[in-house]
């Protein structure tokens, strides 16, 4: 297998910039459906995964909107995205639990098949995620590529596709994106350490160790989501009590007149 070099990780940025410029200049009109992934790849001379990363990046910026079974469209200027169908508004807990289940087993299988070149590529992705020069968008896409590279190392295209689809559910669900964004701020252990643990487990070619490292990583995500939900519930309780306290104080003041 030919392992992608570090440069393709930046190719999506040039493609995203080109499409973004096309939107700004009116070459892509609001509501217009973009060409297929394959056609865009041919037009710009890049791979289909690069097109996919660029589209995801532009979705994250609110410029494009992927519609299930229909394609990718230019968002209407100044309008918010329509609410997703209920079957696509996946909660962050469901998405994280699915990832923990699927990616744990994928890591176990990948441990017996992954190459030294792929392990080296994972190292470059961890560096990309944690570089001070990387934007939040670049870090997130490097994170996505890290997990997809492990899935691809299983040499099973069905496994890789399932994990890619599970990962990308977050971009189709505002509920999931909002919760995951809040959970980023309560993480106790640096992501760099968790991703490095996964790499080291894969390097030992030990399926059990690789499964455990991946499950620990995604289990930590679930714990962060639980803590986020708990903090939100506490804040909502504080607000309700503050409102109640103000209401009682107003009634007491009125009765004293």
C-alpha positions in Angstrom: 0.0 0.0 0.0 1.3 3.5 -0.8 1.1 5.7 2.2 0.2 9.3 1.5 2.9 11.8 2.2 2.4 14.7 4.5 1.8 17.2 1.7 -1.6 15.8 0.6 -2.8 16.9 4.1 -2.4 20.5 2.8 -3.9 19.9 -0.6 -7.4 20.0 0.7 -6.7 23.6 1.9 -5.8 24.7 -1.6 -8.9 23.0 -3.0 -11.1 24.5 -0.2 -9.7 27.9 -0.9 -10.4 27.6 -4.6 -14.0 26.5 -4.1 -14.4 29.3 -1.4 -13.1 31.8 -3.9 -15.5 30.5 -6.5 -18.4 31.0 -4.2 -17.2 34.6 -3.4 -16.8 35.4 -7.1 -20.2 33.9 -8.0 -18.9 31.0 -10.0 -20.8 28.8 -7.5 -24.2 30.2 -6.8 -26.2 29.8 -3.6 -28.2 26.7 -3.8 -26.1 25.3 -6.6 -25.2 21.6 -6.5 -21.5 21.0 -6.8 -20.1 18.4 -9.2 -19.6 14.9 -8.0 -16.6 14.0 -5.8 -15.1 12.1 -8.8 -15.6 15.0 -11.2 -14.1 17.5 -8.7 -11.1 15.2 -8.2 -10.5 15.1 -12.0 -11.1 18.8 -12.4 -8.6 19.9 -9.7 -6.2 17.0 -10.2 -6.4 15.6 -6.6 -7.6 12.5 -5.0 -11.2 11.9 -3.9 -10.2 11.8 -0.2 -8.7 15.3 -0.7 -12.0 16.5 -2.2 -13.8 14.9 0.8 -11.6 16.8 3.3 -12.1 20.1 1.5 -15.9 19.6 1.4 -15.9 18.8 5.1 -13.8 21.9 5.9 -16.2 24.1 3.9 -19.1 22.5 5.7 -17.5 23.4 9.0 -17.2 27.0 7.8 -20.9 27.0 6.8 -20.2 27.5 3.1 -21.4 24.1 1.9 -24.2 21.7 2.9 -24.2 18.0 2.2 -27.6 16.6 1.7 -28.2 12.9 2.2 -28.6 11.1 -1.1 -28.6 14.3 -3.1 -25.1 15.8 -3.1 -23.2 18.9 -1.9 -24.8 22.3 -2.3 -23.6 25.9 -1.8 -25.3 27.3 1.3 -27.6 30.3 0.8 -25.9 33.4 2.0 -26.9 34.7 5.4 -29.2 31.8 6.1 -28.8 29.1 8.7 -28.7 25.5 7.7 -32.1 23.8 7.8 -32.6 21.4 10.7 -31.4 17.9 9.7 -33.9 15.0 9.4 -34.4 13.3 12.7 -32.5 10.2 11.5 -29.4 12.3 10.9 -29.5 14.4 14.0 -27.2 11.9 15.8 -26.4 12.6 19.4 -22.7 12.9 20.5 -23.1 10.0 22.9 -24.4 7.7 20.2 -21.7 8.7 17.8 -18.9 8.3 20.3 -20.2 4.9 21.5 -20.4 3.7 17.9 -16.9 4.8 17.3 -15.6 3.1 20.4 -17.2 -0.1 19.3 -16.1 -0.1 15.7 -12.7 1.6 16.0 -11.6 -0.6 18.9 -12.0 -3.7 16.8 -10.5 -2.0 13.7 -7.4 -1.1 15.7 -7.1 -4.7 16.8 -7.2 -5.9 13.2 -4.9 -3.1 12.0 -2.3 -4.1 14.6 -1.5 -7.2 12.7 -1.4 -5.6 9.3 -0.2 -2.0 9.6 3.1 -1.1 8.0 6.0 1.0 9.3 5.2 3.6 6.7 1.6 3.9 8.0 2.9 4.2 11.5 5.2 7.0 10.4 2.3 8.7 8.7 0.3 8.5 12.0 3.1 10.3 13.7 3.0 13.2 11.2 -0.8 13.4 11.8 -0.3 13.7 15.6 2.2 16.4 15.0 -0.3 18.2 12.7 -3.0 17.9 15.3 -0.8 19.5 18.0 1.2 22.0 16.0 0.8 25.6 17.3 0.6 26.6 13.6 -2.4 24.4 12.9 -5.9 25.9 13.0 -8.7 24.2 14.7 -10.0 23.0 11.3 -6.6 21.6 10.4 -6.3 19.8 13.7 -9.8 18.3 13.4 -9.1 17.0 9.9 -5.8 15.6 10.9 -7.6 13.8 13.8 -10.1 12.4 11.3 -7.3 11.2 9.0 -5.5 9.6 11.9 -8.5 7.4 12.6 -9.3 6.7 9.0 -5.7 5.6 8.4 -6.0 3.0 11.1 -9.3 1.8 9.6 -7.6 1.6 6.1 -4.8 -0.4 7.7 -7.3 -3.2 8.3 -7.2 -3.9 4.5 -11.0 -4.2 4.7 -12.8 -1.6 2.6 -16.1 -2.2 4.3 -14.6 -1.6 7.7 -12.9 1.6 6.4 -16.1 2.9 4.9 -18.2 2.2 8.0 -15.8 4.0 10.3 -15.5 6.9 7.8 -19.4 7.2 7.8 -19.6 6.9 11.6 -17.0 9.6 12.0 -18.7 12.0 9.5 -22.0 11.7 11.2 -20.8 14.6 13.4 -20.8 17.0 10.4 -24.4 16.2 9.6 -25.7 16.8 13.1 -25.5 20.2 14.7 -26.5 18.6 18.0 -23.5 16.3 17.8 -21.1 19.1 16.7 -22.2 21.4 19.5 -21.8 18.8 22.2 -18.4 17.7 20.9 -17.2 21.3 20.8 -18.2 21.9 24.4 -16.5 18.6 25.4 -13.2 19.8 24.0 -12.8 22.2 26.9 -13.2 19.7 29.7 -10.6 17.1 28.5 -8.1 16.3 31.3 -5.5 14.3 29.4 -3.9 15.8 26.2 -5.0 14.2 23.0 -1.4 13.9 21.9 -0.7 11.4 24.7 -3.8 9.3 23.8 -3.0 9.2 20.1 0.6 8.4 20.9 -0.5 5.5 23.1 -2.5 4.1 20.1 0.5 4.4 17.9 2.8 2.6 20.4 0.2 -0.2 20.8 0.0 -0.6 17.0 3.8 -0.7 16.8 3.9 -3.7 19.1 1.6 -5.6 16.7 -0.5 -6.6 19.7 -4.3 -6.6 18.8 -5.3 -6.6 22.5 -3.1 -3.6 23.3 -4.3 -1.7 20.2 -7.9 -2.4 21.0 -7.4 -1.3 24.6 -5.6 1.9 23.6 -8.3 2.9 21.1 -11.1 2.1 23.5 -9.4 4.1 26.3 -9.1 7.1 24.0 -12.7 7.0 22.9 -13.9 6.1 26.4 -12.3 9.3 27.5 -14.3 11.2 24.9 -17.5 9.6 26.4 -16.5 10.6 29.9 -15.9 14.2 28.7 -19.3 14.2 27.1 -20.8 13.0 30.4 -19.0 15.7 32.3 -20.2 18.3 29.8 -23.8 17.2 30.2 -23.4 17.3 34.0 -22.0 20.8 33.9 -24.8 22.0 31.6 -27.4 20.4 33.9 -25.9 22.2 36.9 -25.8 25.5 35.1 -29.5 25.1 34.1 -30.3 24.3 37.7 -28.5 27.4 38.9 -30.4 29.6 36.3 -33.7 28.1 37.4 -32.9 28.7 41.1 -31.7 32.3 40.4 -34.9 33.0 38.5 -36.9 31.5 41.4 -35.0 33.6 43.9 -35.6 36.8 41.9 -39.3 35.9 41.7 -39.6 35.4 45.4 -37.8 38.6 46.2 -40.1 40.6 43.9 -43.2 39.1 45.6 -41.8 39.8 49.0 -41.0 43.4 48.0 -44.6 43.8 46.6 -46.1 42.4 49.8 -44.1 44.8 51.9 -45.5 47.9 50.2 
